[in-house]
Amino acid sequence: MKIKRIIGAFCVFFAGLGGTVICHIGFESKTSSFNDMVVRHAKRLCNGGLCKVFEQDGRDFVDFWFTANEVNLDLEKAYTSLRLFYNNFKSCEAIDDTVVDRSLEVVPRLFDRYFSVDPAGIREINIVRDGVEDLLLENFTDKFEQFQVEPDIFISRISRDITDIVKSRVMFMQQEEEERQLREKFRNMIIRFSDLMLNKMIWYEEYYERIWPTVTSVADNLHRLGTRGILNDQDNLDELWDSLVRRFVWFLDFKGASLPVEFYEQIEDDLNSNSQLFLVLDEQDDGIVTKKDMIREAIIRAKAKAIAGEKGLILAAG
């Protein structure tokens, strides 16, 4: 990949200077340079008509994120890059099922690092507490005589030092809050991007053996978005599963008559055995048709057409 060759050239250059090879680690300016280079590559891909390629081949998209992971692409640039792809892929007429499956397979593995953070509030409170305790211990241990002689000056200095500790952590917490807000924007972009792919996913009846396995694989990959902490609300996962099921139902209504009867029997076995997590969990809302029932009803409609087609009875009276 071109961007990898560029990065490799930089590494060779720095190694030739006789020092330790430090590419994107250690120097903020070089980290920023690599981050900017990755975003420029995303723009080149999008401007080069990536959406048409992505409909059938997702390798450029997947390779991009592997490279971004290698150069430790920062959160802001990751959000920017994914937003570029999201807007570009709106132009896709349909996206091959294997492209969607592969893309959603790598997203949990490569994006989870942006969400592996501790709650900042509790951590910062502990840091302030420890800092104040250390300050008081040091002053009352080493400078207790000053406290006895000049208590007002002693207390005033400690108060100033405590204020400095609190101010420094407050500024840090403000930075953390800005990063948290950006992380939530990135999370929402991942959800929107995933939903976009699901609503453009297409299967091919000539490869009917892989249709249902791809559906279940995509469902599992969406579940991994939750287990990896990228989705933090069950409603978001449920909505993505709902988009997947509705797209599959649409396909069955559209192409179901041309699929062999044995194709439906495999799906019915899974429905009856409750082997698929996305079909057995309770719906988030009461009183609605379940995902399992949506698929079951679509199978009844499509299977009837398939049987009629095999017997030469398709809509003969239509």
C-alpha positions in Angstrom: 0.0 0.0 0.0 1.3 3.4 -0.9 1.0 5.0 2.5 3.0 2.1 4.0 5.8 2.7 1.6 5.9 6.4 2.5 6.0 5.5 6.2 8.7 3.0 5.6 10.8 5.6 3.7 10.6 7.9 6.7 11.7 5.1 9.0 14.7 4.4 6.8 15.6 8.1 6.7 15.6 8.4 10.5 17.6 5.2 10.9 20.2 6.6 8.5 20.8 9.5 10.9 22.5 7.0 13.2 20.0 7.3 16.1 17.3 5.1 17.4 14.5 4.6 14.8 11.7 6.6 16.1 8.9 7.1 13.6 5.6 8.0 15.1 6.5 7.4 18.7 8.2 10.0 20.9 8.1 13.2 18.8 4.8 15.0 18.8 5.6 16.9 15.5 6.2 13.6 13.7 3.1 12.0 15.2 1.1 15.0 13.9 2.8 14.7 10.5 1.9 11.0 10.2 -1.7 11.7 11.3 -2.1 14.4 8.7 -0.6 12.1 6.1 -3.2 9.4 6.9 -6.1 11.8 6.6 -4.8 13.1 3.3 -4.7 9.5 2.1 -8.3 9.1 3.1 -9.2 12.1 1.1 -7.3 10.8 -2.0 -9.2 7.5 -1.7 -12.6 9.3 -1.5 -11.8 11.7 -4.3 -10.6 8.8 -6.4 -14.0 7.2 -6.5 -13.6 4.7 -3.7 -17.4 4.3 -3.3 -17.6 2.4 -6.6 -14.8 0.1 -5.7 -16.1 -0.4 -2.2 -19.4 -1.8 -3.5 -17.5 -5.0 -4.5 -14.1 -4.7 -2.8 -13.5 -3.4 0.7 -9.7 -4.0 0.8 -8.7 -0.4 0.4 -11.0 0.6 3.3 -9.8 -2.2 5.5 -6.1 -1.7 4.7 -6.5 2.0 5.5 -7.6 1.2 9.0 -4.9 -1.3 9.6 -2.3 1.3 8.5 -4.0 3.9 10.7 -3.7 1.5 13.6 0.0 1.0 12.9 0.7 4.7 13.0 -1.4 5.2 16.1 -3.9 7.6 14.4 -5.3 9.9 17.0 -8.9 10.2 17.9 -9.7 13.4 16.0 -8.1 12.2 12.8 -9.8 8.8 13.1 -13.2 10.6 13.4 -12.4 12.8 10.4 -11.3 9.8 8.3 -14.4 7.8 9.1 -16.6 10.8 8.4 -15.0 11.1 5.0 -15.7 7.5 4.2 -19.2 7.7 5.5 -20.1 10.7 3.3 -18.4 9.1 0.3 -20.2 5.7 0.7 -23.6 7.4 0.7 -23.1 7.3 -3.1 -22.9 3.5 -3.1 -25.9 1.9 -4.8 -25.4 -1.4 -3.0 -22.6 -3.0 -1.0 -21.6 -6.7 -1.4 -22.4 -8.7 1.7 -18.8 -10.0 2.1 -17.6 -6.4 2.1 -19.9 -5.4 4.9 -19.0 -8.5 6.8 -15.3 -8.0 6.5 -15.5 -4.2 7.3 -17.5 -4.9 10.4 -15.1 -7.6 11.4 -12.1 -5.3 11.7 -13.9 -2.3 13.2 -14.2 -3.7 16.7 -10.6 -4.8 16.7 -9.1 -1.6 15.4 -11.4 1.0 17.0 -11.7 -0.4 20.6 -8.5 1.3 21.6 -10.2 4.7 21.3 -12.8 3.6 23.9 -10.5 1.9 26.4 -10.4 4.7 28.9 -11.0 5.0 32.7 -13.7 7.3 34.1 -11.8 10.6 34.3 -13.8 12.1 37.2 -13.0 9.5 39.9 -9.4 9.2 38.7 -8.8 13.0 38.9 -10.3 13.2 42.4 -8.0 10.5 43.6 -5.0 12.4 42.0 -6.0 15.6 43.8 -6.5 13.8 47.1 -3.1 12.1 46.9 -1.4 15.3 45.9 -2.9 17.2 48.8 -2.0 14.4 51.2 1.6 14.3 50.1 1.8 18.1 50.3 0.5 18.3 53.8 2.6 15.4 55.0 5.8 16.9 53.5 5.1 20.4 55.0 4.1 19.3 58.4 7.0 16.8 58.6 9.8 19.0 57.2 8.6 22.5 58.0 6.7 22.1 61.3 8.9 24.6 63.0 7.9 27.3 60.6 4.2 26.4 61.3 4.9 27.1 65.0 6.7 30.3 64.4 4.8 31.8 61.4 1.5 29.9 61.2 -0.2 32.4 59.0 2.5 32.4 56.3 2.8 28.6 56.6 -1.0 28.1 56.0 -1.1 30.7 53.2 1.7 28.9 51.3 0.0 25.5 51.7 -3.3 27.0 50.5 -1.5 28.4 47.5 0.1 25.1 46.7 -3.2 23.2 47.1 -4.8 25.7 44.8 -2.1 25.1 42.2 -2.7 21.3 42.4 -6.4 21.7 41.9 -6.0 24.2 39.0 -3.7 21.9 37.2 -6.1 19.0 37.5 -9.1 21.1 36.5 -7.4 22.1 33.3 -6.6 18.5 32.6 -10.2 17.5 33.3 -11.4 20.1 30.8 -9.1 18.5 28.2 -10.5 15.1 29.1 -14.0 16.4 28.8 -13.2 17.7 25.3 -11.8 14.3 24.4 -14.9 12.6 25.8 -17.1 14.7 23.7 -15.0 13.8 20.6 -15.1 10.1 21.6 -18.9 10.3 21.6 -18.9 11.9 18.2 -16.7 9.1 17.0 -19.0 6.5 18.6 -22.0 8.0 16.9 -20.2 8.1 13.5 -19.4 4.4 13.9 -23.1 3.7 14.5 -24.1 5.8 11.5 -21.5 4.2 9.3 -22.5 0.7 10.3 -26.1 1.5 9.7 -25.3 2.9 6.3 -23.6 -0.3 5.2 -26.4 -2.5 6.6 -29.0 -0.6 4.6 -27.0 -0.9 1.4 -26.0 -4.6 1.8 -26.9 -6.9 -1.0 -26.7 -10.7 -1.4 -26.6 -12.8 -4.6 -29.0 -15.7 -5.2 -26.4 -17.6 -7.2 -24.3 -17.8 -4.0 -27.2 -18.7 -1.8 -25.1 -21.0 0.4 -23.3 -18.0 2.0 -26.3 -15.7 2.4 -27.5 -16.8 5.9 -24.0 -17.4 7.3 -23.1 -13.9 6.3 -26.2 -12.5 8.0 -25.3 -14.3 11.3 -21.6 -13.3 10.9 -22.6 -9.6 10.5 -24.9 -9.9 13.6 -22.0 -11.3 15.6 -19.7 -8.5 14.5 -22.2 -6.0 15.5 -22.4 -7.7 18.9 -18.6 -7.3 19.2 -19.0 -3.5 18.9 -20.8 -3.8 22.3 -18.5 -6.2 24.0 -15.5 -4.1 23.0 -17.0 -1.0 24.5 -17.6 0.8 21.2 -21.4 0.6 21.7 -22.3 1.6 25.2 -26.1 1.4 24.9 -28.1 -1.7 24.2 -30.6 0.4 22.2 -27.8 1.1 19.7 -27.0 -2.5 19.2 -30.7 -3.4 18.9 -31.2 -0.8 16.3 -28.3 -2.1 14.2 -29.6 -5.6 14.5 -33.0 -4.3 13.4 -31.5 -2.7 10.3 -29.8 -6.0 9.4 -33.0 -8.0 9.8 -35.1 -5.5 7.8 -32.5 -5.5 5.0 -32.5 -9.3 4.9 -36.3 -9.3 4.9 -36.3 -6.9 2.0 -33.9 -9.2 0.1 -36.2 -12.2 0.7 -39.2 -10.3 -0.6 -37.2 -9.1 -3.6 -35.3 -12.3 -4.5 -36.8 -15.1 -2.4 -38.7 -16.7 -5.3 -35.4 -17.6 -7.0 -33.8 -19.3 -4.0 -33.9 -23.1 -3.5 -36.2 -24.5 -0.9 -33.2 -26.0 1.1 -31.9 -22.5 1.6 -34.9 -21.7 3.8 -34.7 -25.0 5.7 -31.2 -24.0 7.1 -32.7 -20.7 8.4 -35.7 -22.4 9.9 -33.4 -24.7 11.8 -31.6 -21.8 13.4 -34.9 -20.1 14.2 -36.3 -23.2 15.9 -33.1 -24.0 17.8 -32.7 -20.4 19.1 -29.0 -20.6 18.2 -28.6 -17.0 17.1 -28.2 -14.4 19.9 -29.6 -11.5 17.9 -32.9 -13.4 17.4 -33.4 -14.6 21.0 -32.8 -11.5 23.1 -35.9 -9.6 24.1 -36.9 -6.6 22.1 -36.1 -3.2 23.6 -39.7 -2.2 23.2 -42.8 -4.1 24.2 -45.6 -5.0 21.8 -43.7 -5.0 18.5 -43.0 -7.8 16.0 -39.8 -9.5 17.0 -36.8 -9.8 14.7 -37.3 -13.6 14.7 -40.9 -13.2 13.7 -40.1 -10.7 10.9 -37.7 -13.3 9.4 -40.1 -16.2 9.9 -42.9 -14.3 8.2 -40.6 -13.3 5.3 -39.5 -16.9 4.9 -43.2 -18.1 4.7 -43.8 -15.6 1.9 -40.6 -16.3 0.0 -40.6 -20.1 0.5 -44.1 -20.3 -0.9 -43.0 -18.4 -4.0 -39.9 -20.7 -4.3 -42.0 -23.8 -4.1 -44.5 -22.5 -6.6 -41.6 -21.6 -8.9 -40.1 -25.1 -8.7 -43.5 -26.5 -9.7 -44.0 -23.9 -12.5 -46.9 -22.2 -10.7 -45.3 -18.8 -10.2 -48.1 -16.2 -10.3 -49.8 -18.0 -13.2 -53.1 -16.5 -12.3 -51.5 -13.0 -11.7 
